Amino acid sequence: MNSFAKWALMLFVVVSVILNVILIGIYSVRLPKCPAHRTPATHSKHDERSLVFADLSPEEYAQVQQYMFKQKGLDISINQITKPSDNFLFLIDLSLPRKVDCLAYLDGKGAKPERLATVVVFFGAKGHIKEYAVGPLPHPTYHRDVTKERYQMDLPLSKRLVTVGEYAQIFQFIENEVFSKLEKLLKESFDVSPGKTLNAFEQMPRGVRSGDRKTWISFFRDMSGMYIHPVGFEVLLNHENTNASQWRIERLLYNGIYFKSVEELKQSYDSGYVKKITYQHIPDYGSLKPRKKPSQIGPQQYYVEGRRYSVKNNHVIYLDWTFAFGLSALTGMRVFDVRFNGERIVYELSVQEAMSVYGSVTPGMILTKFLDSSIGIGRFAHELVRGVDCPYEASYVDTYRYIDVPAPVRFRNSICIFEHNMGQPLRRHFSDFFQNSYGGMVNSALVLRTITAIGNYDYMWDFIFYQSGTLEAKVHATGYISSSYLVDGSLKYGHQVAKNVLGNIHTHFINFKVDLDVVGVRNVFQTKDMEYVNVSLPWIPDRFAMVPQLVERQLQTEKEAALRHDTKTPRYLHIASNTTNRWGHQRSYRLQVLSFTGDHLPESQPEERSMSWAR
């Protein structure tokens, strides 16, 4: 190559590089640029007024406890483990202010409501239960008896639940009065020894009449998931007296046969007059350990550009949503002052009750009707496991409770908050008519979650906030079933799930409180349905067609609005305001019940009055 050609080639390369740099610079100016700092997705600001709904702090619990201990007239025991005969400070919880006062404060039209605590004291020495309002917090100066105001009756001591102190006495009584006298039977039938025992699980309610305190206690193998390892041994304990020395065993059940006393069972067993249960080793099929190690890590969730929600104290902001949250020891998770686009739509959404009714031929379950709030739903909200109970990247919140304890207890990471892709579009449409087009929106939602492990069942409670303005309350049950020992007649009440194990038939009913405020508090309950009507066709008057027509009705009374589950209910249930939209329709929110309901307990049963809401 001659020198001219070399210089020409070099000049061409230099010019090409310069032109490319210029073109890249011009083109890059036209490209959209990512800002150095992303604009936050939340548009609202945190509001300190949400603290009116905040759970009590550890300091407030301690202040209330010490105030109650100092009241000489109440004579409350300061022992860590109390007996039924003692005066016991059982519960301290937030006393929610009146709604009218809260709304005035939240809307800047009134003063901050006085902060109060609800305190429950079991007066074992006097034979009754009292409930007090204690305040003002954080430095209480007074207490007021609100028992009759809230319950319209005095509460006898027999209505108390079994405390940790009473359980300790029950287990000791069973050991002394039953196990120590039936050592041969327990060893041969259940392999009970000094280093190996049985676990107890009891029936509720504790008797057949109001005021009874006679509990059937069923025994299970001390294995993983004890609830699915019944052994066929149950005892009826009368513990009505606050003095444990006056307790007695009134009945026993062994292998489907009833006995009037421990001595009668022992004599029948030793004499060979009873069909014996022979202990057999069984595999640990109730273990939650994985059967095999996973070959790969599953998909993980993360926030590419950070969280689109914010949590401060008990207040959450997520896109167009804001709300306050809390956790009651008795009823569980709850949210308040829920707003969308700055407009309040829900004053309160809360868990109120979890109920189940069991069927069985054996006494430990034949009467069982669990009302979980009676022992506390929220009290069983424990630490959530990252990556299993909630995503790793979720926000976790500690809670504090004072129920059947000597001091307030911290439960770390017992509430989680996270945004989650729901796995299907919120909306989408593809069209190939006339022209091709597509539009869709990712269905991401914010989840507020806690999990309460109440005995055998783990209830996962979710409040889900969708970008569409929809709010969902959802519960998922997992854990273990309740079971009983298989005896003659058992198969009328369930299916056999393992050797000598019956999975008992039962119902589940969940009660949520939903207090909607649609454009204010002056709302009405509307139903919308359709009916077919025979109409004449306008263009062929002598021809008719059955056409669905809208039927609207406004319910006037609470009794009308109490729609029974066993009847046909309207398709659409609306809480409507007295204001209209641009087309003249009342602005409203739809209530949609998606779950299946089982048969309700017959109203002839005395317990039905405490669960009539499930009708």
N, C-alpha and C positions, 0 to 999 in steps of 0.2 A: 504494500500500500504506500503510495507516494505521500509526501508531506502535506500537500493540499488536502487530500482526502482525510488525513488524520485530523487536521485542524477543523475541517468542515464537520466531521463526526463529533469532535469535542464541543464545538459551538452548538450543535443540535442538542446534545445531551444537556448542556447548561441551560439553554433556552427552555427545554422541556421541563426541567426541574423547577425553574422559576415560574413557568405557567401553571404547573401543578400546585405549587405553594399558593399562588394567587387564587386559583379556583377553589382550593380547599378552604382558604380563608373566607372567600365570598360565600360559599355554601354553608360553612359552619355558622356564619352570622344569622342565616335564615332559619337554622334549626332551633326548636324550642329548647330552652336551657333549664336544667334542674336547679332550683335555688339552693344556696348553701345550707339553709335551714328550712325544713318542711313546715308548712303552716299547720298548726294543730288541728286535728279533726273535730275537737270539741269547741263549740262556740259559746257555751254558757260559762258562768263562773260558779265556783263552789259557794254554797250558802250556809253560813254558820247557824242559821235558823233550823237546819235539819237536826241539830243536836237536841231539840225538844223531844225527839223520838229515840235518842241514843240509849243503848243499854247502860246499865249502871257501871261505873268504873270500879276498879279494885278499892280505891280510896272511899268511894261512896258506900260500897258494901261494908267496909270496915267501920265507917262512921255510924251506919245504921245499927250494925251488930253491937258496937260498944254502947250506943245510946240505949238499946233494949236491955242489955245486961245491967245497966245502971238503974233501971226502974225497979225499985225494991218491991213495989206492990205486985209485980209480975212474977218475981222469984224464978227467973229462968236459969236453968242449969248451965254451967260453963264447962261441964265435962265433955271431952271429945266424943265419947261413946255413951249415949244415954239409954236408960231403960224406959219401957212404956209408962212406968209410974212417974217419971220425971217430967218437969216442964221443959219443953224442947223447942228452941227456935229452929223451925224446919226450913223455912223458905224466906228469901229476900229477893224481890224482883221489881222491875220498873212498874210503877203505876201510871198508866197512860193518861195524859190530861184529857179533858173533855174536848170533843171534836170542835164545838163552836168556839172554844177559847183558842185552840190550835189554829183554826182557819183565820181567825182575826189576827193572830200573831204572824202567821206565814204571809198573809196578804198586806201586812203593814198597817192594820187597822186596830190593833190591840196590843196590850202588854204581853210580855213573855209569861206563859202559864207557870204556876208554882211547880217545882219538880218534887215528886213524891215517890216513895217506895211502898210496895205492898209487902207486908210481913205476915207470915203464918206461924202461929205458936200452938203446939200441942200441949195442952194443960193436962198431963197425966194425973196429977194430984187432984184436980178438980173434975176430971171426966168430960171435958169439952174442948173444942177447937175454936180459936179466935183468929180473925183476920183484921189487920190494922193498916191504916194509912199513916205513914211516918214521914215527916218533913219539917221544914223545907230542906232540901239537899243543896249543898253537900254537908251542911251542919244542922242536923235535925234538932228541933226543940220541943216537938209535940208528937203524940200518937193518938189516933182516933179509932175506936172500934167500929168497923164497917161491916161486920158479919151479917147482921140482919138486913142492912141496906142492900147488900149484894146477893144474899141468898134467901131473904124473906123467912128465915128460920134460924133457930139455934143449931149448931153443929155438934152432935155428940162425938165423943172420942172414938167410938167404934167406926166412924167414917174415915178415919185417918188411914193412909197407906202404911205398909210395913217399912219401917226405917232400918238403916244399917244396924242400929243397936238391937232392934227386935229380931232381925235376921240372925244376929250372933246368938241370941238366946234360943231361937228356934232350932238352929243347927246343934247347939249344945244339948237341948232337950231331946232331940231325935237320937243323938249319940247315946245319951244316958238311958233313955226309956225304951228305945227300940233296938238300935244296933248292938248295944252291949248285951242284950238279952237274947239275940238271935244270931249269935256268932256262927254257929254250925250252919244254919240255913244260908246266911249271907256268904259264907265261904264256899259252900258246895254249889250254890245257885249262881253266884255273881263274882266269885273269886275275891271277895272283900277280905282284906288283911290289914295289919297295922300300917303298911305302906301303900295300900291301895283301897280307895273308897268309891262311893257312888256320888253322882251329882244330883241335885234336887231342882225341880221346876214345878211351880205351883199353879193351881187353877184360880181363875178370877171370874166372877165375884166370889167372895169368900163366904158362901152360904146360900140358903134358899129364901131367906127373909131379910128385910132391912134390919140392920143392927147385928146380924150374925157375924161372927168372926171364926168360922170353922173352915179350914183350908185343906183341900186334898192336895197332897204333895206326891208327885210322881218321881221315880228315881231312874237315872240314866247312867250308862257307862261313862267313865271318865276318859273320853276319847275326843278326837277332833270332831267338831259338830255333834256334841253330845245329844242334841235335840232329835237326832235320827238313830239313837241307840237306846231305846227304852228296854227295861229289863223285866217288866211285868210285876213290879212291886210298888204299891201306893199306900199311903197312910192318911187318915183324916185327923187333923190336929185341931182341937178346940183351944184357941188362945184368946178367948174373950176377956179374961181377967188380966189386969195390968201386972199382976204378980205371977211370974212364970211358975212358981211352985204350985199354982192352982190349975195349970194347964193339964190336959189329958188327951190320950189317944182314944178316939171313939170308934174307929173302924180301921181295918186293914184289908187290902186286896192283894192276893198272891195267886198268880197264874189264873186269873179270872174268877177266883173264889173269894167271898167276903168272910171276914172273921171279926168278932166283936172285941177282941183284945189281943195283945201281944202274947199273953199266956195261952190263949186258945189256938193261935197259929202255931206257936212253938210245940204244943202238945200234939196237934194234928200232924205236924211235920215229922216229929220224932217217932210217932206211932205209925207212920206210913199211910195215914188216912187222906193224904192230899197228893195230887199228882205233882211231882217235883219238877222244878226247872233245873236242868243240868248245865253247868257252865261250859261253854264252848268258846274257844278263841275265834274271833272274827277279824277279817282284814280291816285296815283303817280306811274304809271307803269314803269317810266324811272329810278326809284331809283336803285342804286347799292348796297343797303343794302341786305344782304342775306335774302331769304324768310323764312329760318329756321336756327337755330343754328346747326353747325355740331356736330354730336354725338361723333366723335373721331378726334384726330389730325392726319393729313395725314402723309405719309412717309417723312422723312427728310434726307438731304444729309450732310455728314460730311467726313472729310479727316482723315482716321485712323492713318496714319503715317505722317501727315502734307501735306502741299501743294507741288505739283510737278512743280509749276511754281513760278516765281519771278517777281515782278514789282518794278522798280526803275525809278523815274521821269516819262518819257513817253515811257520807254523801257520795253519790256516783254520778258522773256525767258521761254519757255515751252518745256521740253524734247528736241527734235531736232529743234524746231522753235525759231526764234527771230524776233521781229518786233518793230517798233515805231508806236505810235498811237496819234490821236488828234481829235478835234471836231471843225469844222467850224460853225460859227453862221449862215451862209447862206446855206451851203449844207449838213452839218451834219458830221457823223462819217467817219473817214478815217484812213488807216494804210499805212506805208511806209517801204521801205527797208526790205521786208519780205524774210527771209532766212530759208531754210530747210537743215539741215546737213551742215550749214555754207555757203551754196551756195544761192545767191540771185535768187529768182524766180519771185518776183513781186516788182516793184519799187513803184507803188501806186495802192491801191484799195480804192475807195471812193464812197460815195453816192453823186450823182449829182442833181437828180431831182425826185420829186414825182408829178405825173400829173393825173388829172381826168377830164372827160368831162361828163356833166349831160344832161339829157333830161327832159323836162317839158313843160306844157302849160302855167304856170304862170311865170311872168317876173323875179322873184328873182332867178330862176334856168334855164330859157330857154336859156340864154347865158353863163351860168357858165362853165368855163374851168379853173380849179385851177392849177397853176404852183407854187408849194409850195416854191421853192427856191426864188421866187420873194418877199415873205414876210419873208423868213428865215426858214430853216428846223431845224438846230441845235440850234437856239435860243429858241426852245420850249422843249429842253431836261431838265427835272426837276429831283428832287430827286427821286431815286428808292427805293421802299419799300422792306425791307428785308423780305425774306420768301414768297413774292408774285411776285414781279417783277424780283427778282434774289434770289438765295439760301441765307440762313442766313450766310453761311460761305464764301460767295464770297468776293473778294477784291473790295472795292469801291473807286472811284476817284472823287475828286471835279473838276469842271470846272469853268472858268470865262469868261464872255462875256461883250462886249460893243456894244449894238445895241439898238437904240431908248431909251437911258437912260442917266441920268445926270452924272453917275459914273459907273465904272465897277462893275458887280454884280457877286457874288459867288453863284454857284449852287452845293450844297454839294451832294456827292454820286450820281452824275448824269451819271456816267459810272460804269459798274461792269464787273469784270473779274472772271471767275470760270471754273474749270474743271468739266465735267459733263459726267455721263454714259449715252450713247445715247439709251440704252434700247434694243439693238440688237448687236450681235457679229460683229466685223469689218470683220472677216472672220472665217469660220469654215468648217470642213468636218468630216463626220463619214463614215467609210467604213466597210462593212461586206463581201466584195469580197475577197476570198482567206484567209484573216486574218482580225480580227477586229481591228480597230484603230480609234482614234479621235484626232483632233487638233482644237483649237479655240483661238481667241484673243479678249479680252474685248475691246469694242469700246468706249473708253473714249476720249473726245475731249475738247479743250479749247474754251470757248465762250467769245468774247468781245461784250458787249451789251450796247446800250442806247435806250431810248424810248422817242419819240418826240410826244407831244400832240398838234397837229395842228388843232385847232378848234374842230370839232366833232370827228376826227379820231386820234387814238393813234397808231403810227407806231412803232413797236418793231424791231429794227435793230440788226442783229447778224452777226458777222464775226466768222466763226467756223474753227478751226485748228485741222485737224485729224492727227492721228499718221501715216497714210499711205502717208502723203505728200499732201493730198487733202485740198483745201481751199474753203470754201463755203461762199457766201454772201447771206443773207436771210432776208426777211422782212415779218412781220405778222401784219395785220391791225385789230384793235379792236376799242372799243369806241362806238360811235353811228352813225347810218346812217344819211344822210341829207334827209329831208322830206319837203313836201309842202302841202298846204291845198287842200283838194279834191274838185275839181270843175268839171263842164261838160268838157269832153274830157281828163281828167287826166289819165284815165286808159290805154291810149295809151302809157304812159310813165312810167309805173311801176305798183305795186300792192298796194292795200289798206292794211295797217298794223295796223290801229286803227281807231276809229271813226273820220271821216273827215281828215284822215292822209294818204298821199300817200308816199310810199317809192320809190324814184325816181331812174330810171334806170341810170347807169353810168359806166364808165370804170376806170380802174386803170393801169397806166404804171409807172414803176420805172426805173430810169437810174442810172446804176453803171459804174464808170470808172475803167477799169482794164488795167493797164500798165504792161504787162508781159515782163520780161527780162530773157529769157531762155539761160543760159550760155553766157551772154553778151547781147548787145543791137542789134546785127545784126540778127534779126529774120525775118521769113517769115510766111505768113498765108496759111496754107494748109487745104484742105478738103479731107475727106476720105469717100467713100460710097461703095455700092455694086451694081452690075447689074448681071442679069442672062444671061449666055452665053450657047449656044448649043455646047457641046463638045463630041468628040468621045471617047468612053471608051477604054483605052489602051489595055485591054485584049480581048475586043470584038469590033474591029474597025468599024463594020457595025452597031453598036448600039450607040445611042446618048442620052445624058441626059442634062437637064437644070441645071447648076451649078452656084451658086453665086460666083462672082469674084470681087476682090478688085479694086476700081477705085480711083486713087489719082490725085489731081489737086493742083497746086500752084497758088493762086490769086495774080495778078500783081499790081493792083491799089486799092486805097481806095474805089473807086466806085464799083469795083467788090466785095470787101469785105463787102460792106453794104448790107447784105442779107435781103431781105424783109420778113416780117412775114407772108404775105399772099401767099407766094410761097413755093414750096417744097425745103427745105434746106438739104444739105448733113447730114448724120448721125453723122459724127465726124468732129469737128472743132478744128484745132491744131495751136498753135503758136510754130513754130519749129526753132531751132537754125541751124547754119551751121556746127555744130560738130555732129559726129555720135557716137553711142554706139558700143559695141564690135561686134555686128552683122551687123553693117553698116547702121542701121536706124538712121535718124536724131532725136536727143534728142528734146523732145517737151512736152508741157503741153496741155491738152485737155480743151476746153471751152464747158461747158454743160449748156444749158438753160432749166430749168425744169418747168418754170411757163407757165401758159396759158395767151395768149394775146388776148385782145378784138379787135373789129374793130377800125381802126384808123380814125381820123377826115379826111374827104376828102381834098385833096390837093388844091381844089379850094377856100378853106376858108382862109382868110388873117391870122388868128391866127395859121394856120398850120405851118407856117415858124418857129415859136418858139418851135414847138414840132415835127419837122420833123424826129428826131432821133427815134421816136416811130413807124415809118413806118415798 
